[in-house]
């Protein structure tokens, strides 16, 4: 969440940032936070004054008793007793204000960096890079870009290819669990495993320590990374135990550093993790959810970094380069988008999406989001580091990204590599797959 220091000292900047993110009622929300903080601070000031006065009175009572002035001492005792009652009320007032303040701050999103484009939706995102010569770079190219960059043989969509080669059984998934829970089998399951091993191996080469975290988390963990409160109802909740199925490995991995003070020399911390991910995808419907396009359960490799503020921009660049290298090695047509303010997530300060092109579906498929959260998550997590020069503790920056999410990568590999002989396996993946063709 945003820090009170930022809100109170740079109020106009915060409001402008929230408006850029198209957060409704930005001025009113910030005004409420400032008013609640003022109420909390006023109660604290009065309480401190009362405690100081009570301390002086206690010393005065002792002196009066020694002098035999019992009546005067008893009168002061009565004042101290009255102050205790007042102080107890002030403490309750402070606690209520602190709870109210936390609740208010949790409803306010992160503010975007200056380089984040203006815009309200996906059509306003900027294409900043692509490996396709035909792709126009810049603004106003996302919603209406319709180039056909892949070979003409890529005719069948992945759900038909999956059936043709017996790779994925969507109907069996419906029988066992419901829509959005596919069953991978044979070469399809092998392709999943090959991609997982390939992505983890590449992350290890890039210096990421592999983590194998739980796939259920408590409410404190969901709160720490901003998935809770769950405003859109996207998390699966295990009511009996009050646990949540993770939507991404970002949640358990980042929470490793909740309530931790790190040494500056250990930064940046680089972790990666393979997990199953679970998302309710409430409100999703239509052609965009067919096949592997939008699932309730899927596999993903996540990369996470904890860094110093002055180095986090460099970390972000390195993460973007890592994800791009994966798509290059898989020989997929891709583009990189810088998201506009209105299309960013609640918690991110800046985010880049990676998309691969589906020739059979004639559309781009998002396969990764790489975000810098600045201090927003760290403030919720109380994730700090000790400055080696000042010896003071400061909030870290947190960053994460998919490297990569498997479903749409599988879809793109199947669709973009279909031939009359079968599905060609990219050279980089062949050692993990054990073959160069699915037939």
N, C-alpha and C positions, 0 to 999 in steps of 0.2 A: 504494500500500500504506500501511498505518497506520505512523505514525512511531514510532520507538523511544521518543521523549520522551513521547508520549501513552500508550504501553503501560506504560512504567515509572513514570510519575508519576500516572496515573489508571487503574490496573489494574482496579479494581472497575467503573468506568464502562465501560471497554472490554468487559469480560466480560458485563456486563448488556446492552450494545448488541449483542454477538454472539448472545446468547441470544434477544434480541428478533427477530433476523434468523433464528432457528432454525438457527444454525450448530452442528452436533454437535461435542461435545468442546471447547467454548470455553475452559474453565478449563485443560484439559490443553495445548491449543495455545499459550495465552498463557504458561503455566508453562515450556514448552519454549523459547519465544522468550527469556524472561527468563534461563533457565539458559544458553542458548547465548551470549547477550550478555554474561553474567557471565564465561563462559569466555574469550570474546574480549577483554574488558577486562582480565582478570587476566593474560593473555598479554602484552597491550600494556604493562601496568604493569611486569611483570618485564623485558620487553625494554627499556623506557625506562631502568630502573634499571641494567641490564647495560651499555647504551650509555654511560650517564653514568660508570659505574665504569671501563669500558674507556678512556674519554677521560682520566680521572685517571691510570690506569696508564700510558698512552702518554706523558703528561707526566713521570711519575715515571721511566720508562725512560730518557728523554733526560737527566735529571739524573744518574742513576746512571752512565750511560755517560761523562758528562763527568768524573765523579769517579773513573773507572777501576774501578768496581764492576761488572765484567762479569758475574760469576756471579749476582749479585742481579738484574741487569737481565734476564738470560736466564730466570731463574725467573719473573719477572713476565711476560715475553713468553709463556711457556708458559701462564700463567693467561689472558692475553688470547686466545691461540689457542683455549683451551678455551671461553672465553666466546663466541667467534665461532661455534663449532659449536653451542653452546647457543642463541645468537641465531638462527641459521639454522633450527633446529628450532622456535623460538618463532614465527618468521615464517610457517613452513609451517602451524603450529597456528592462527595468526591467520587466514590465508587460508582454511583449511578451515572455521573457525568462521564467517567472513564469508559463505562460500558456503552453508553450512548455514542461517545466519540469513536470508539472502535467500530461499532455498527455502521456509523456514517462513513467512516473511511473505507470500509469494506465494499461499499456501494459505489465508490469512485474509482474509475479505471486509471491506468497509467497514462501519462501524457507522452505524445510522440516527440521524437527528435526533430530538429528544424528541417533536416533533409527529407523527412517523410512527405510525400506529395499530398496536396489537398485532394479531397474526393470523398464520396459517400458510400461507394460500393465497388465491386470487383471490376466494373468497366472503367473505373478511374485509376486502376493500378498502372504502373509504368513497367514496360519491358526494358530491362537494362542490359541483357546479354542473351545471345542464342548461338547455337552451333549451326544454325540454318542460314544460308546466304539470303534466302527470300524474306527472312523475318525483319520487319522494320523495328528499329530501336527507338523508344521514346514514348511520349504520351499518346493517348487515344488510339492505341493499337491492340488492346487486349480483347475488347468485345467484338470487334469486326474483322479480326485477322483470320483469313480463311485459306491460306496457302496449303498446297498439297505436297509435302516434302518427301513422302516415302514412296517406295516402289509400288507400281500398279498391281502387283500380285497380292498386296495386303488387302484382301477383300472381306474375309470373314472376321466378325467380332470374336473376342476371346471366349465368350460363353459357348459359341458354336465350335470353336477349336478345342475347347476343354472337353466337350462331348465327343467330338470326332476322335480325339486321341485318348479318351478315357483318363483325363487328368484331374478334373474337378467334378464332383457330383453335387449340384446345387439342390436337387430334389431330395436327396438323402439327408442333406443338412436340414432341410425343412422338416423332414420326418423326425429327426433326432432332437432338434432344438427349435427350429423356426427359421423364417427368412433372415438372411444376413449371417448365417453360420455355415459356410460351405465345408464340404468334406474333400480334402485333397487325397488323391490315391495314386499309386504307381509312380510314374515319372513326374506327375504333378506334385506329389509329396516330396519327391527327390529334388525337384527344382526349388521348392521352398527351403529345404535344408541346405541346398547348395548356396542359395542367396544369403541365408543367415550366416553361414560359415565364411562366405566371401566378405560380407560387410564387417563382421567382427574381426577378421584377419586384417582388413584394410585399416580399421580403427586402431588396432594394436600397433600396426606399422607407424601410424601417425602419432603414437605416444599416449593413447587413451587406455587407462586401466579398466579392465572388464569387471563389471559388477553383475551379480545375479541376485536381484532384489525380490522381495515378496510382490505378488500381484494383487494383494489386497492391502489397503492402508486405513489407518484410523482418521477420524475427522480432523485432528490437529495437522496431519500431513496434507490433507486436501486443502485445508485453510492456508497452510504455509506457502503453497505454490499458486494459490488463487483459483483452484477448481471449486472450492467452497467459499461462500454460499453458492450452490448450484442453481444459478438464475434461470438456466434454460432446461433443466431437468435431464441432463445428458449422462449422468453417472448412474451406474447400477449400484443400488444400496442394499446391503445385507442387513435387514432391519433388526433381526434378533441379536446380532453381535455389534451393531452400529459400525460396520466396516464397509468400505467402498472398493469395488473393482476398479483397477487403475485404467484411465483412458490413455495413458502413455507412461513409459518408464521415467519420464521427467519427474513425476511425483515422488516415488520412493527414493530415487537417486539424489535428487536435490535435497530431500529431507534428511539425508545423512548428515548434512551440515546445519540442521536446525539447532539453535541454542548452542552454537559452537564458536569459539574465538580461534581463528587460524593464525598461523605465523606467516608473515608477509613473504618469507623466503620460500614457502611451499606453494605460492600462487604463480601461475594459474594451476588449479586442479583440473585434470581432464579425466572424465569417466565416460564409459560407454556401457550399454546394457541391451541385451535382447530380452524382450518379454512379449507375452500375449497382451493385447490391449482390448478394452471393452468400452463401447460407446452405444448409448441407446439410439442416437441419431433421430431424436424426436423431431417430427415435422418433415422428415425427408421422404420424398415420394417421386414417382414419375420415372422417365427413361434414364435419368442420371444415376439411379440406384441399381440398375440391372447388373447382373454378374458380379464382378469384383469391385465395381465402382464405389460402392458404399456399404460397408459391413458393420455388424455389431461386434464381431470378434475378429482380430487380425494380428499378424506378427509384425513387429517393428524393432529396428535397432535405433537407439537414441544416443546422441552424444550430448554431454553436459559439461559445462565449464563454470568454475567459480574463479573470479579474477578481481584484481584491483581496478578501481574506476579508470585510472589513466591508461590501462592496458586493454580494457575490454573491447574497444573498437578494433584493435589488432586481432584479438581473439575471434571476434565476429568474422573478420575477413578470412582468417585461417579456416574457420568452420565452413564458410561458404565455398572456399577452394576445395576443401575435402569432399563435400557433397558433390560438387561439380565434377571432380575427378572420378567419382563412382559412376556417374552417368556417362562420362566419356569412355570409361573402360567397358561399360555395358553396351556401347555403340548405339545409344538411343538419341533420337532427336529431342532436344530440350530447349527450354528458355527459362530465364530468371526474371522474376518480377519483384519490384519494390512496392510493397503494399501501401495504398493510400491510408490516410488517417481513419476513415470510416470503415475500412475493411480489415483493420488490424484487430488482433485479439484484445481482450480486456486488459491483460497484464503486460503486453509487449510495448517497448519504447520504439523499436524499429524491427521490421520483419521482412524477410525475402522468401518468396515461394519459388520452388522449382517445379516445373511442369514438363511432362513428356507428351509427345504428340501421338494420338491414336489415329492411324490412317483409316482403319475400319469404321470407327465411330465418328470420324471427322471432327475431333475435339481434343482439347488439351486436358490432361489429367494431372492434378496436383499430387506430387509424390513426397514433398518435403517442405517444411517451414522452418527457417532458421532465424531465431529471435534473440535480441538482446533486451533484457528486462530492466537494465540499469539497477537501481537499488530497490525496485518495487517489491520483488519477492523477498529479497534479503531483509527488508524491514519487517515483513510479516514473519519470516523465519528466525529473525534475530541472528542472522549469519554475518559475522564480523571478522575482521582481521586486525592484528596489532601492528600499527605503523612502526617500523624499525627505528625511525628517527625521533618521532614525537612520543613514542611508547603509548599513544592513545589508541583506542579501538575505533574503527571506522566500518561502515557498512560495505559489504562486498557487492560486486555486480554478478548477476547470474545470467547464463546464456544456455540455450539448448537448441537442438535441431534433429530432425529425422535423418538417419543415414544408413538405411532408408526404410520407408514403409513398404511392405512387400506387395499388397494386393494389386495396386495399379502398376507397379514395376513388372509383376508377372503378366498382367494384361498387356502391357506395352511390348514385352519380349515376345509373347505369343503372336500378337497382331503384326508387329513390325518385322518379324523374322519368319513368317510363314512362306513356305515354298511348295512346289509341287511334290517334293520328296518328303517334306516334313517341316518341323520347326527347328531352325538353325539356332544353336547355342552360341552366344558370344564367346570369343576366344578366352577372355579373362575368367569366364565362369566354367569353362570346360574341365579344368583340373578338379573342381569341386563337384561337378555334375557327373563326371566319368564318361561323358559321351559328347559328341558334337552335333547330334541331331536327335530330335524326338520324332519317332515315326510309328 
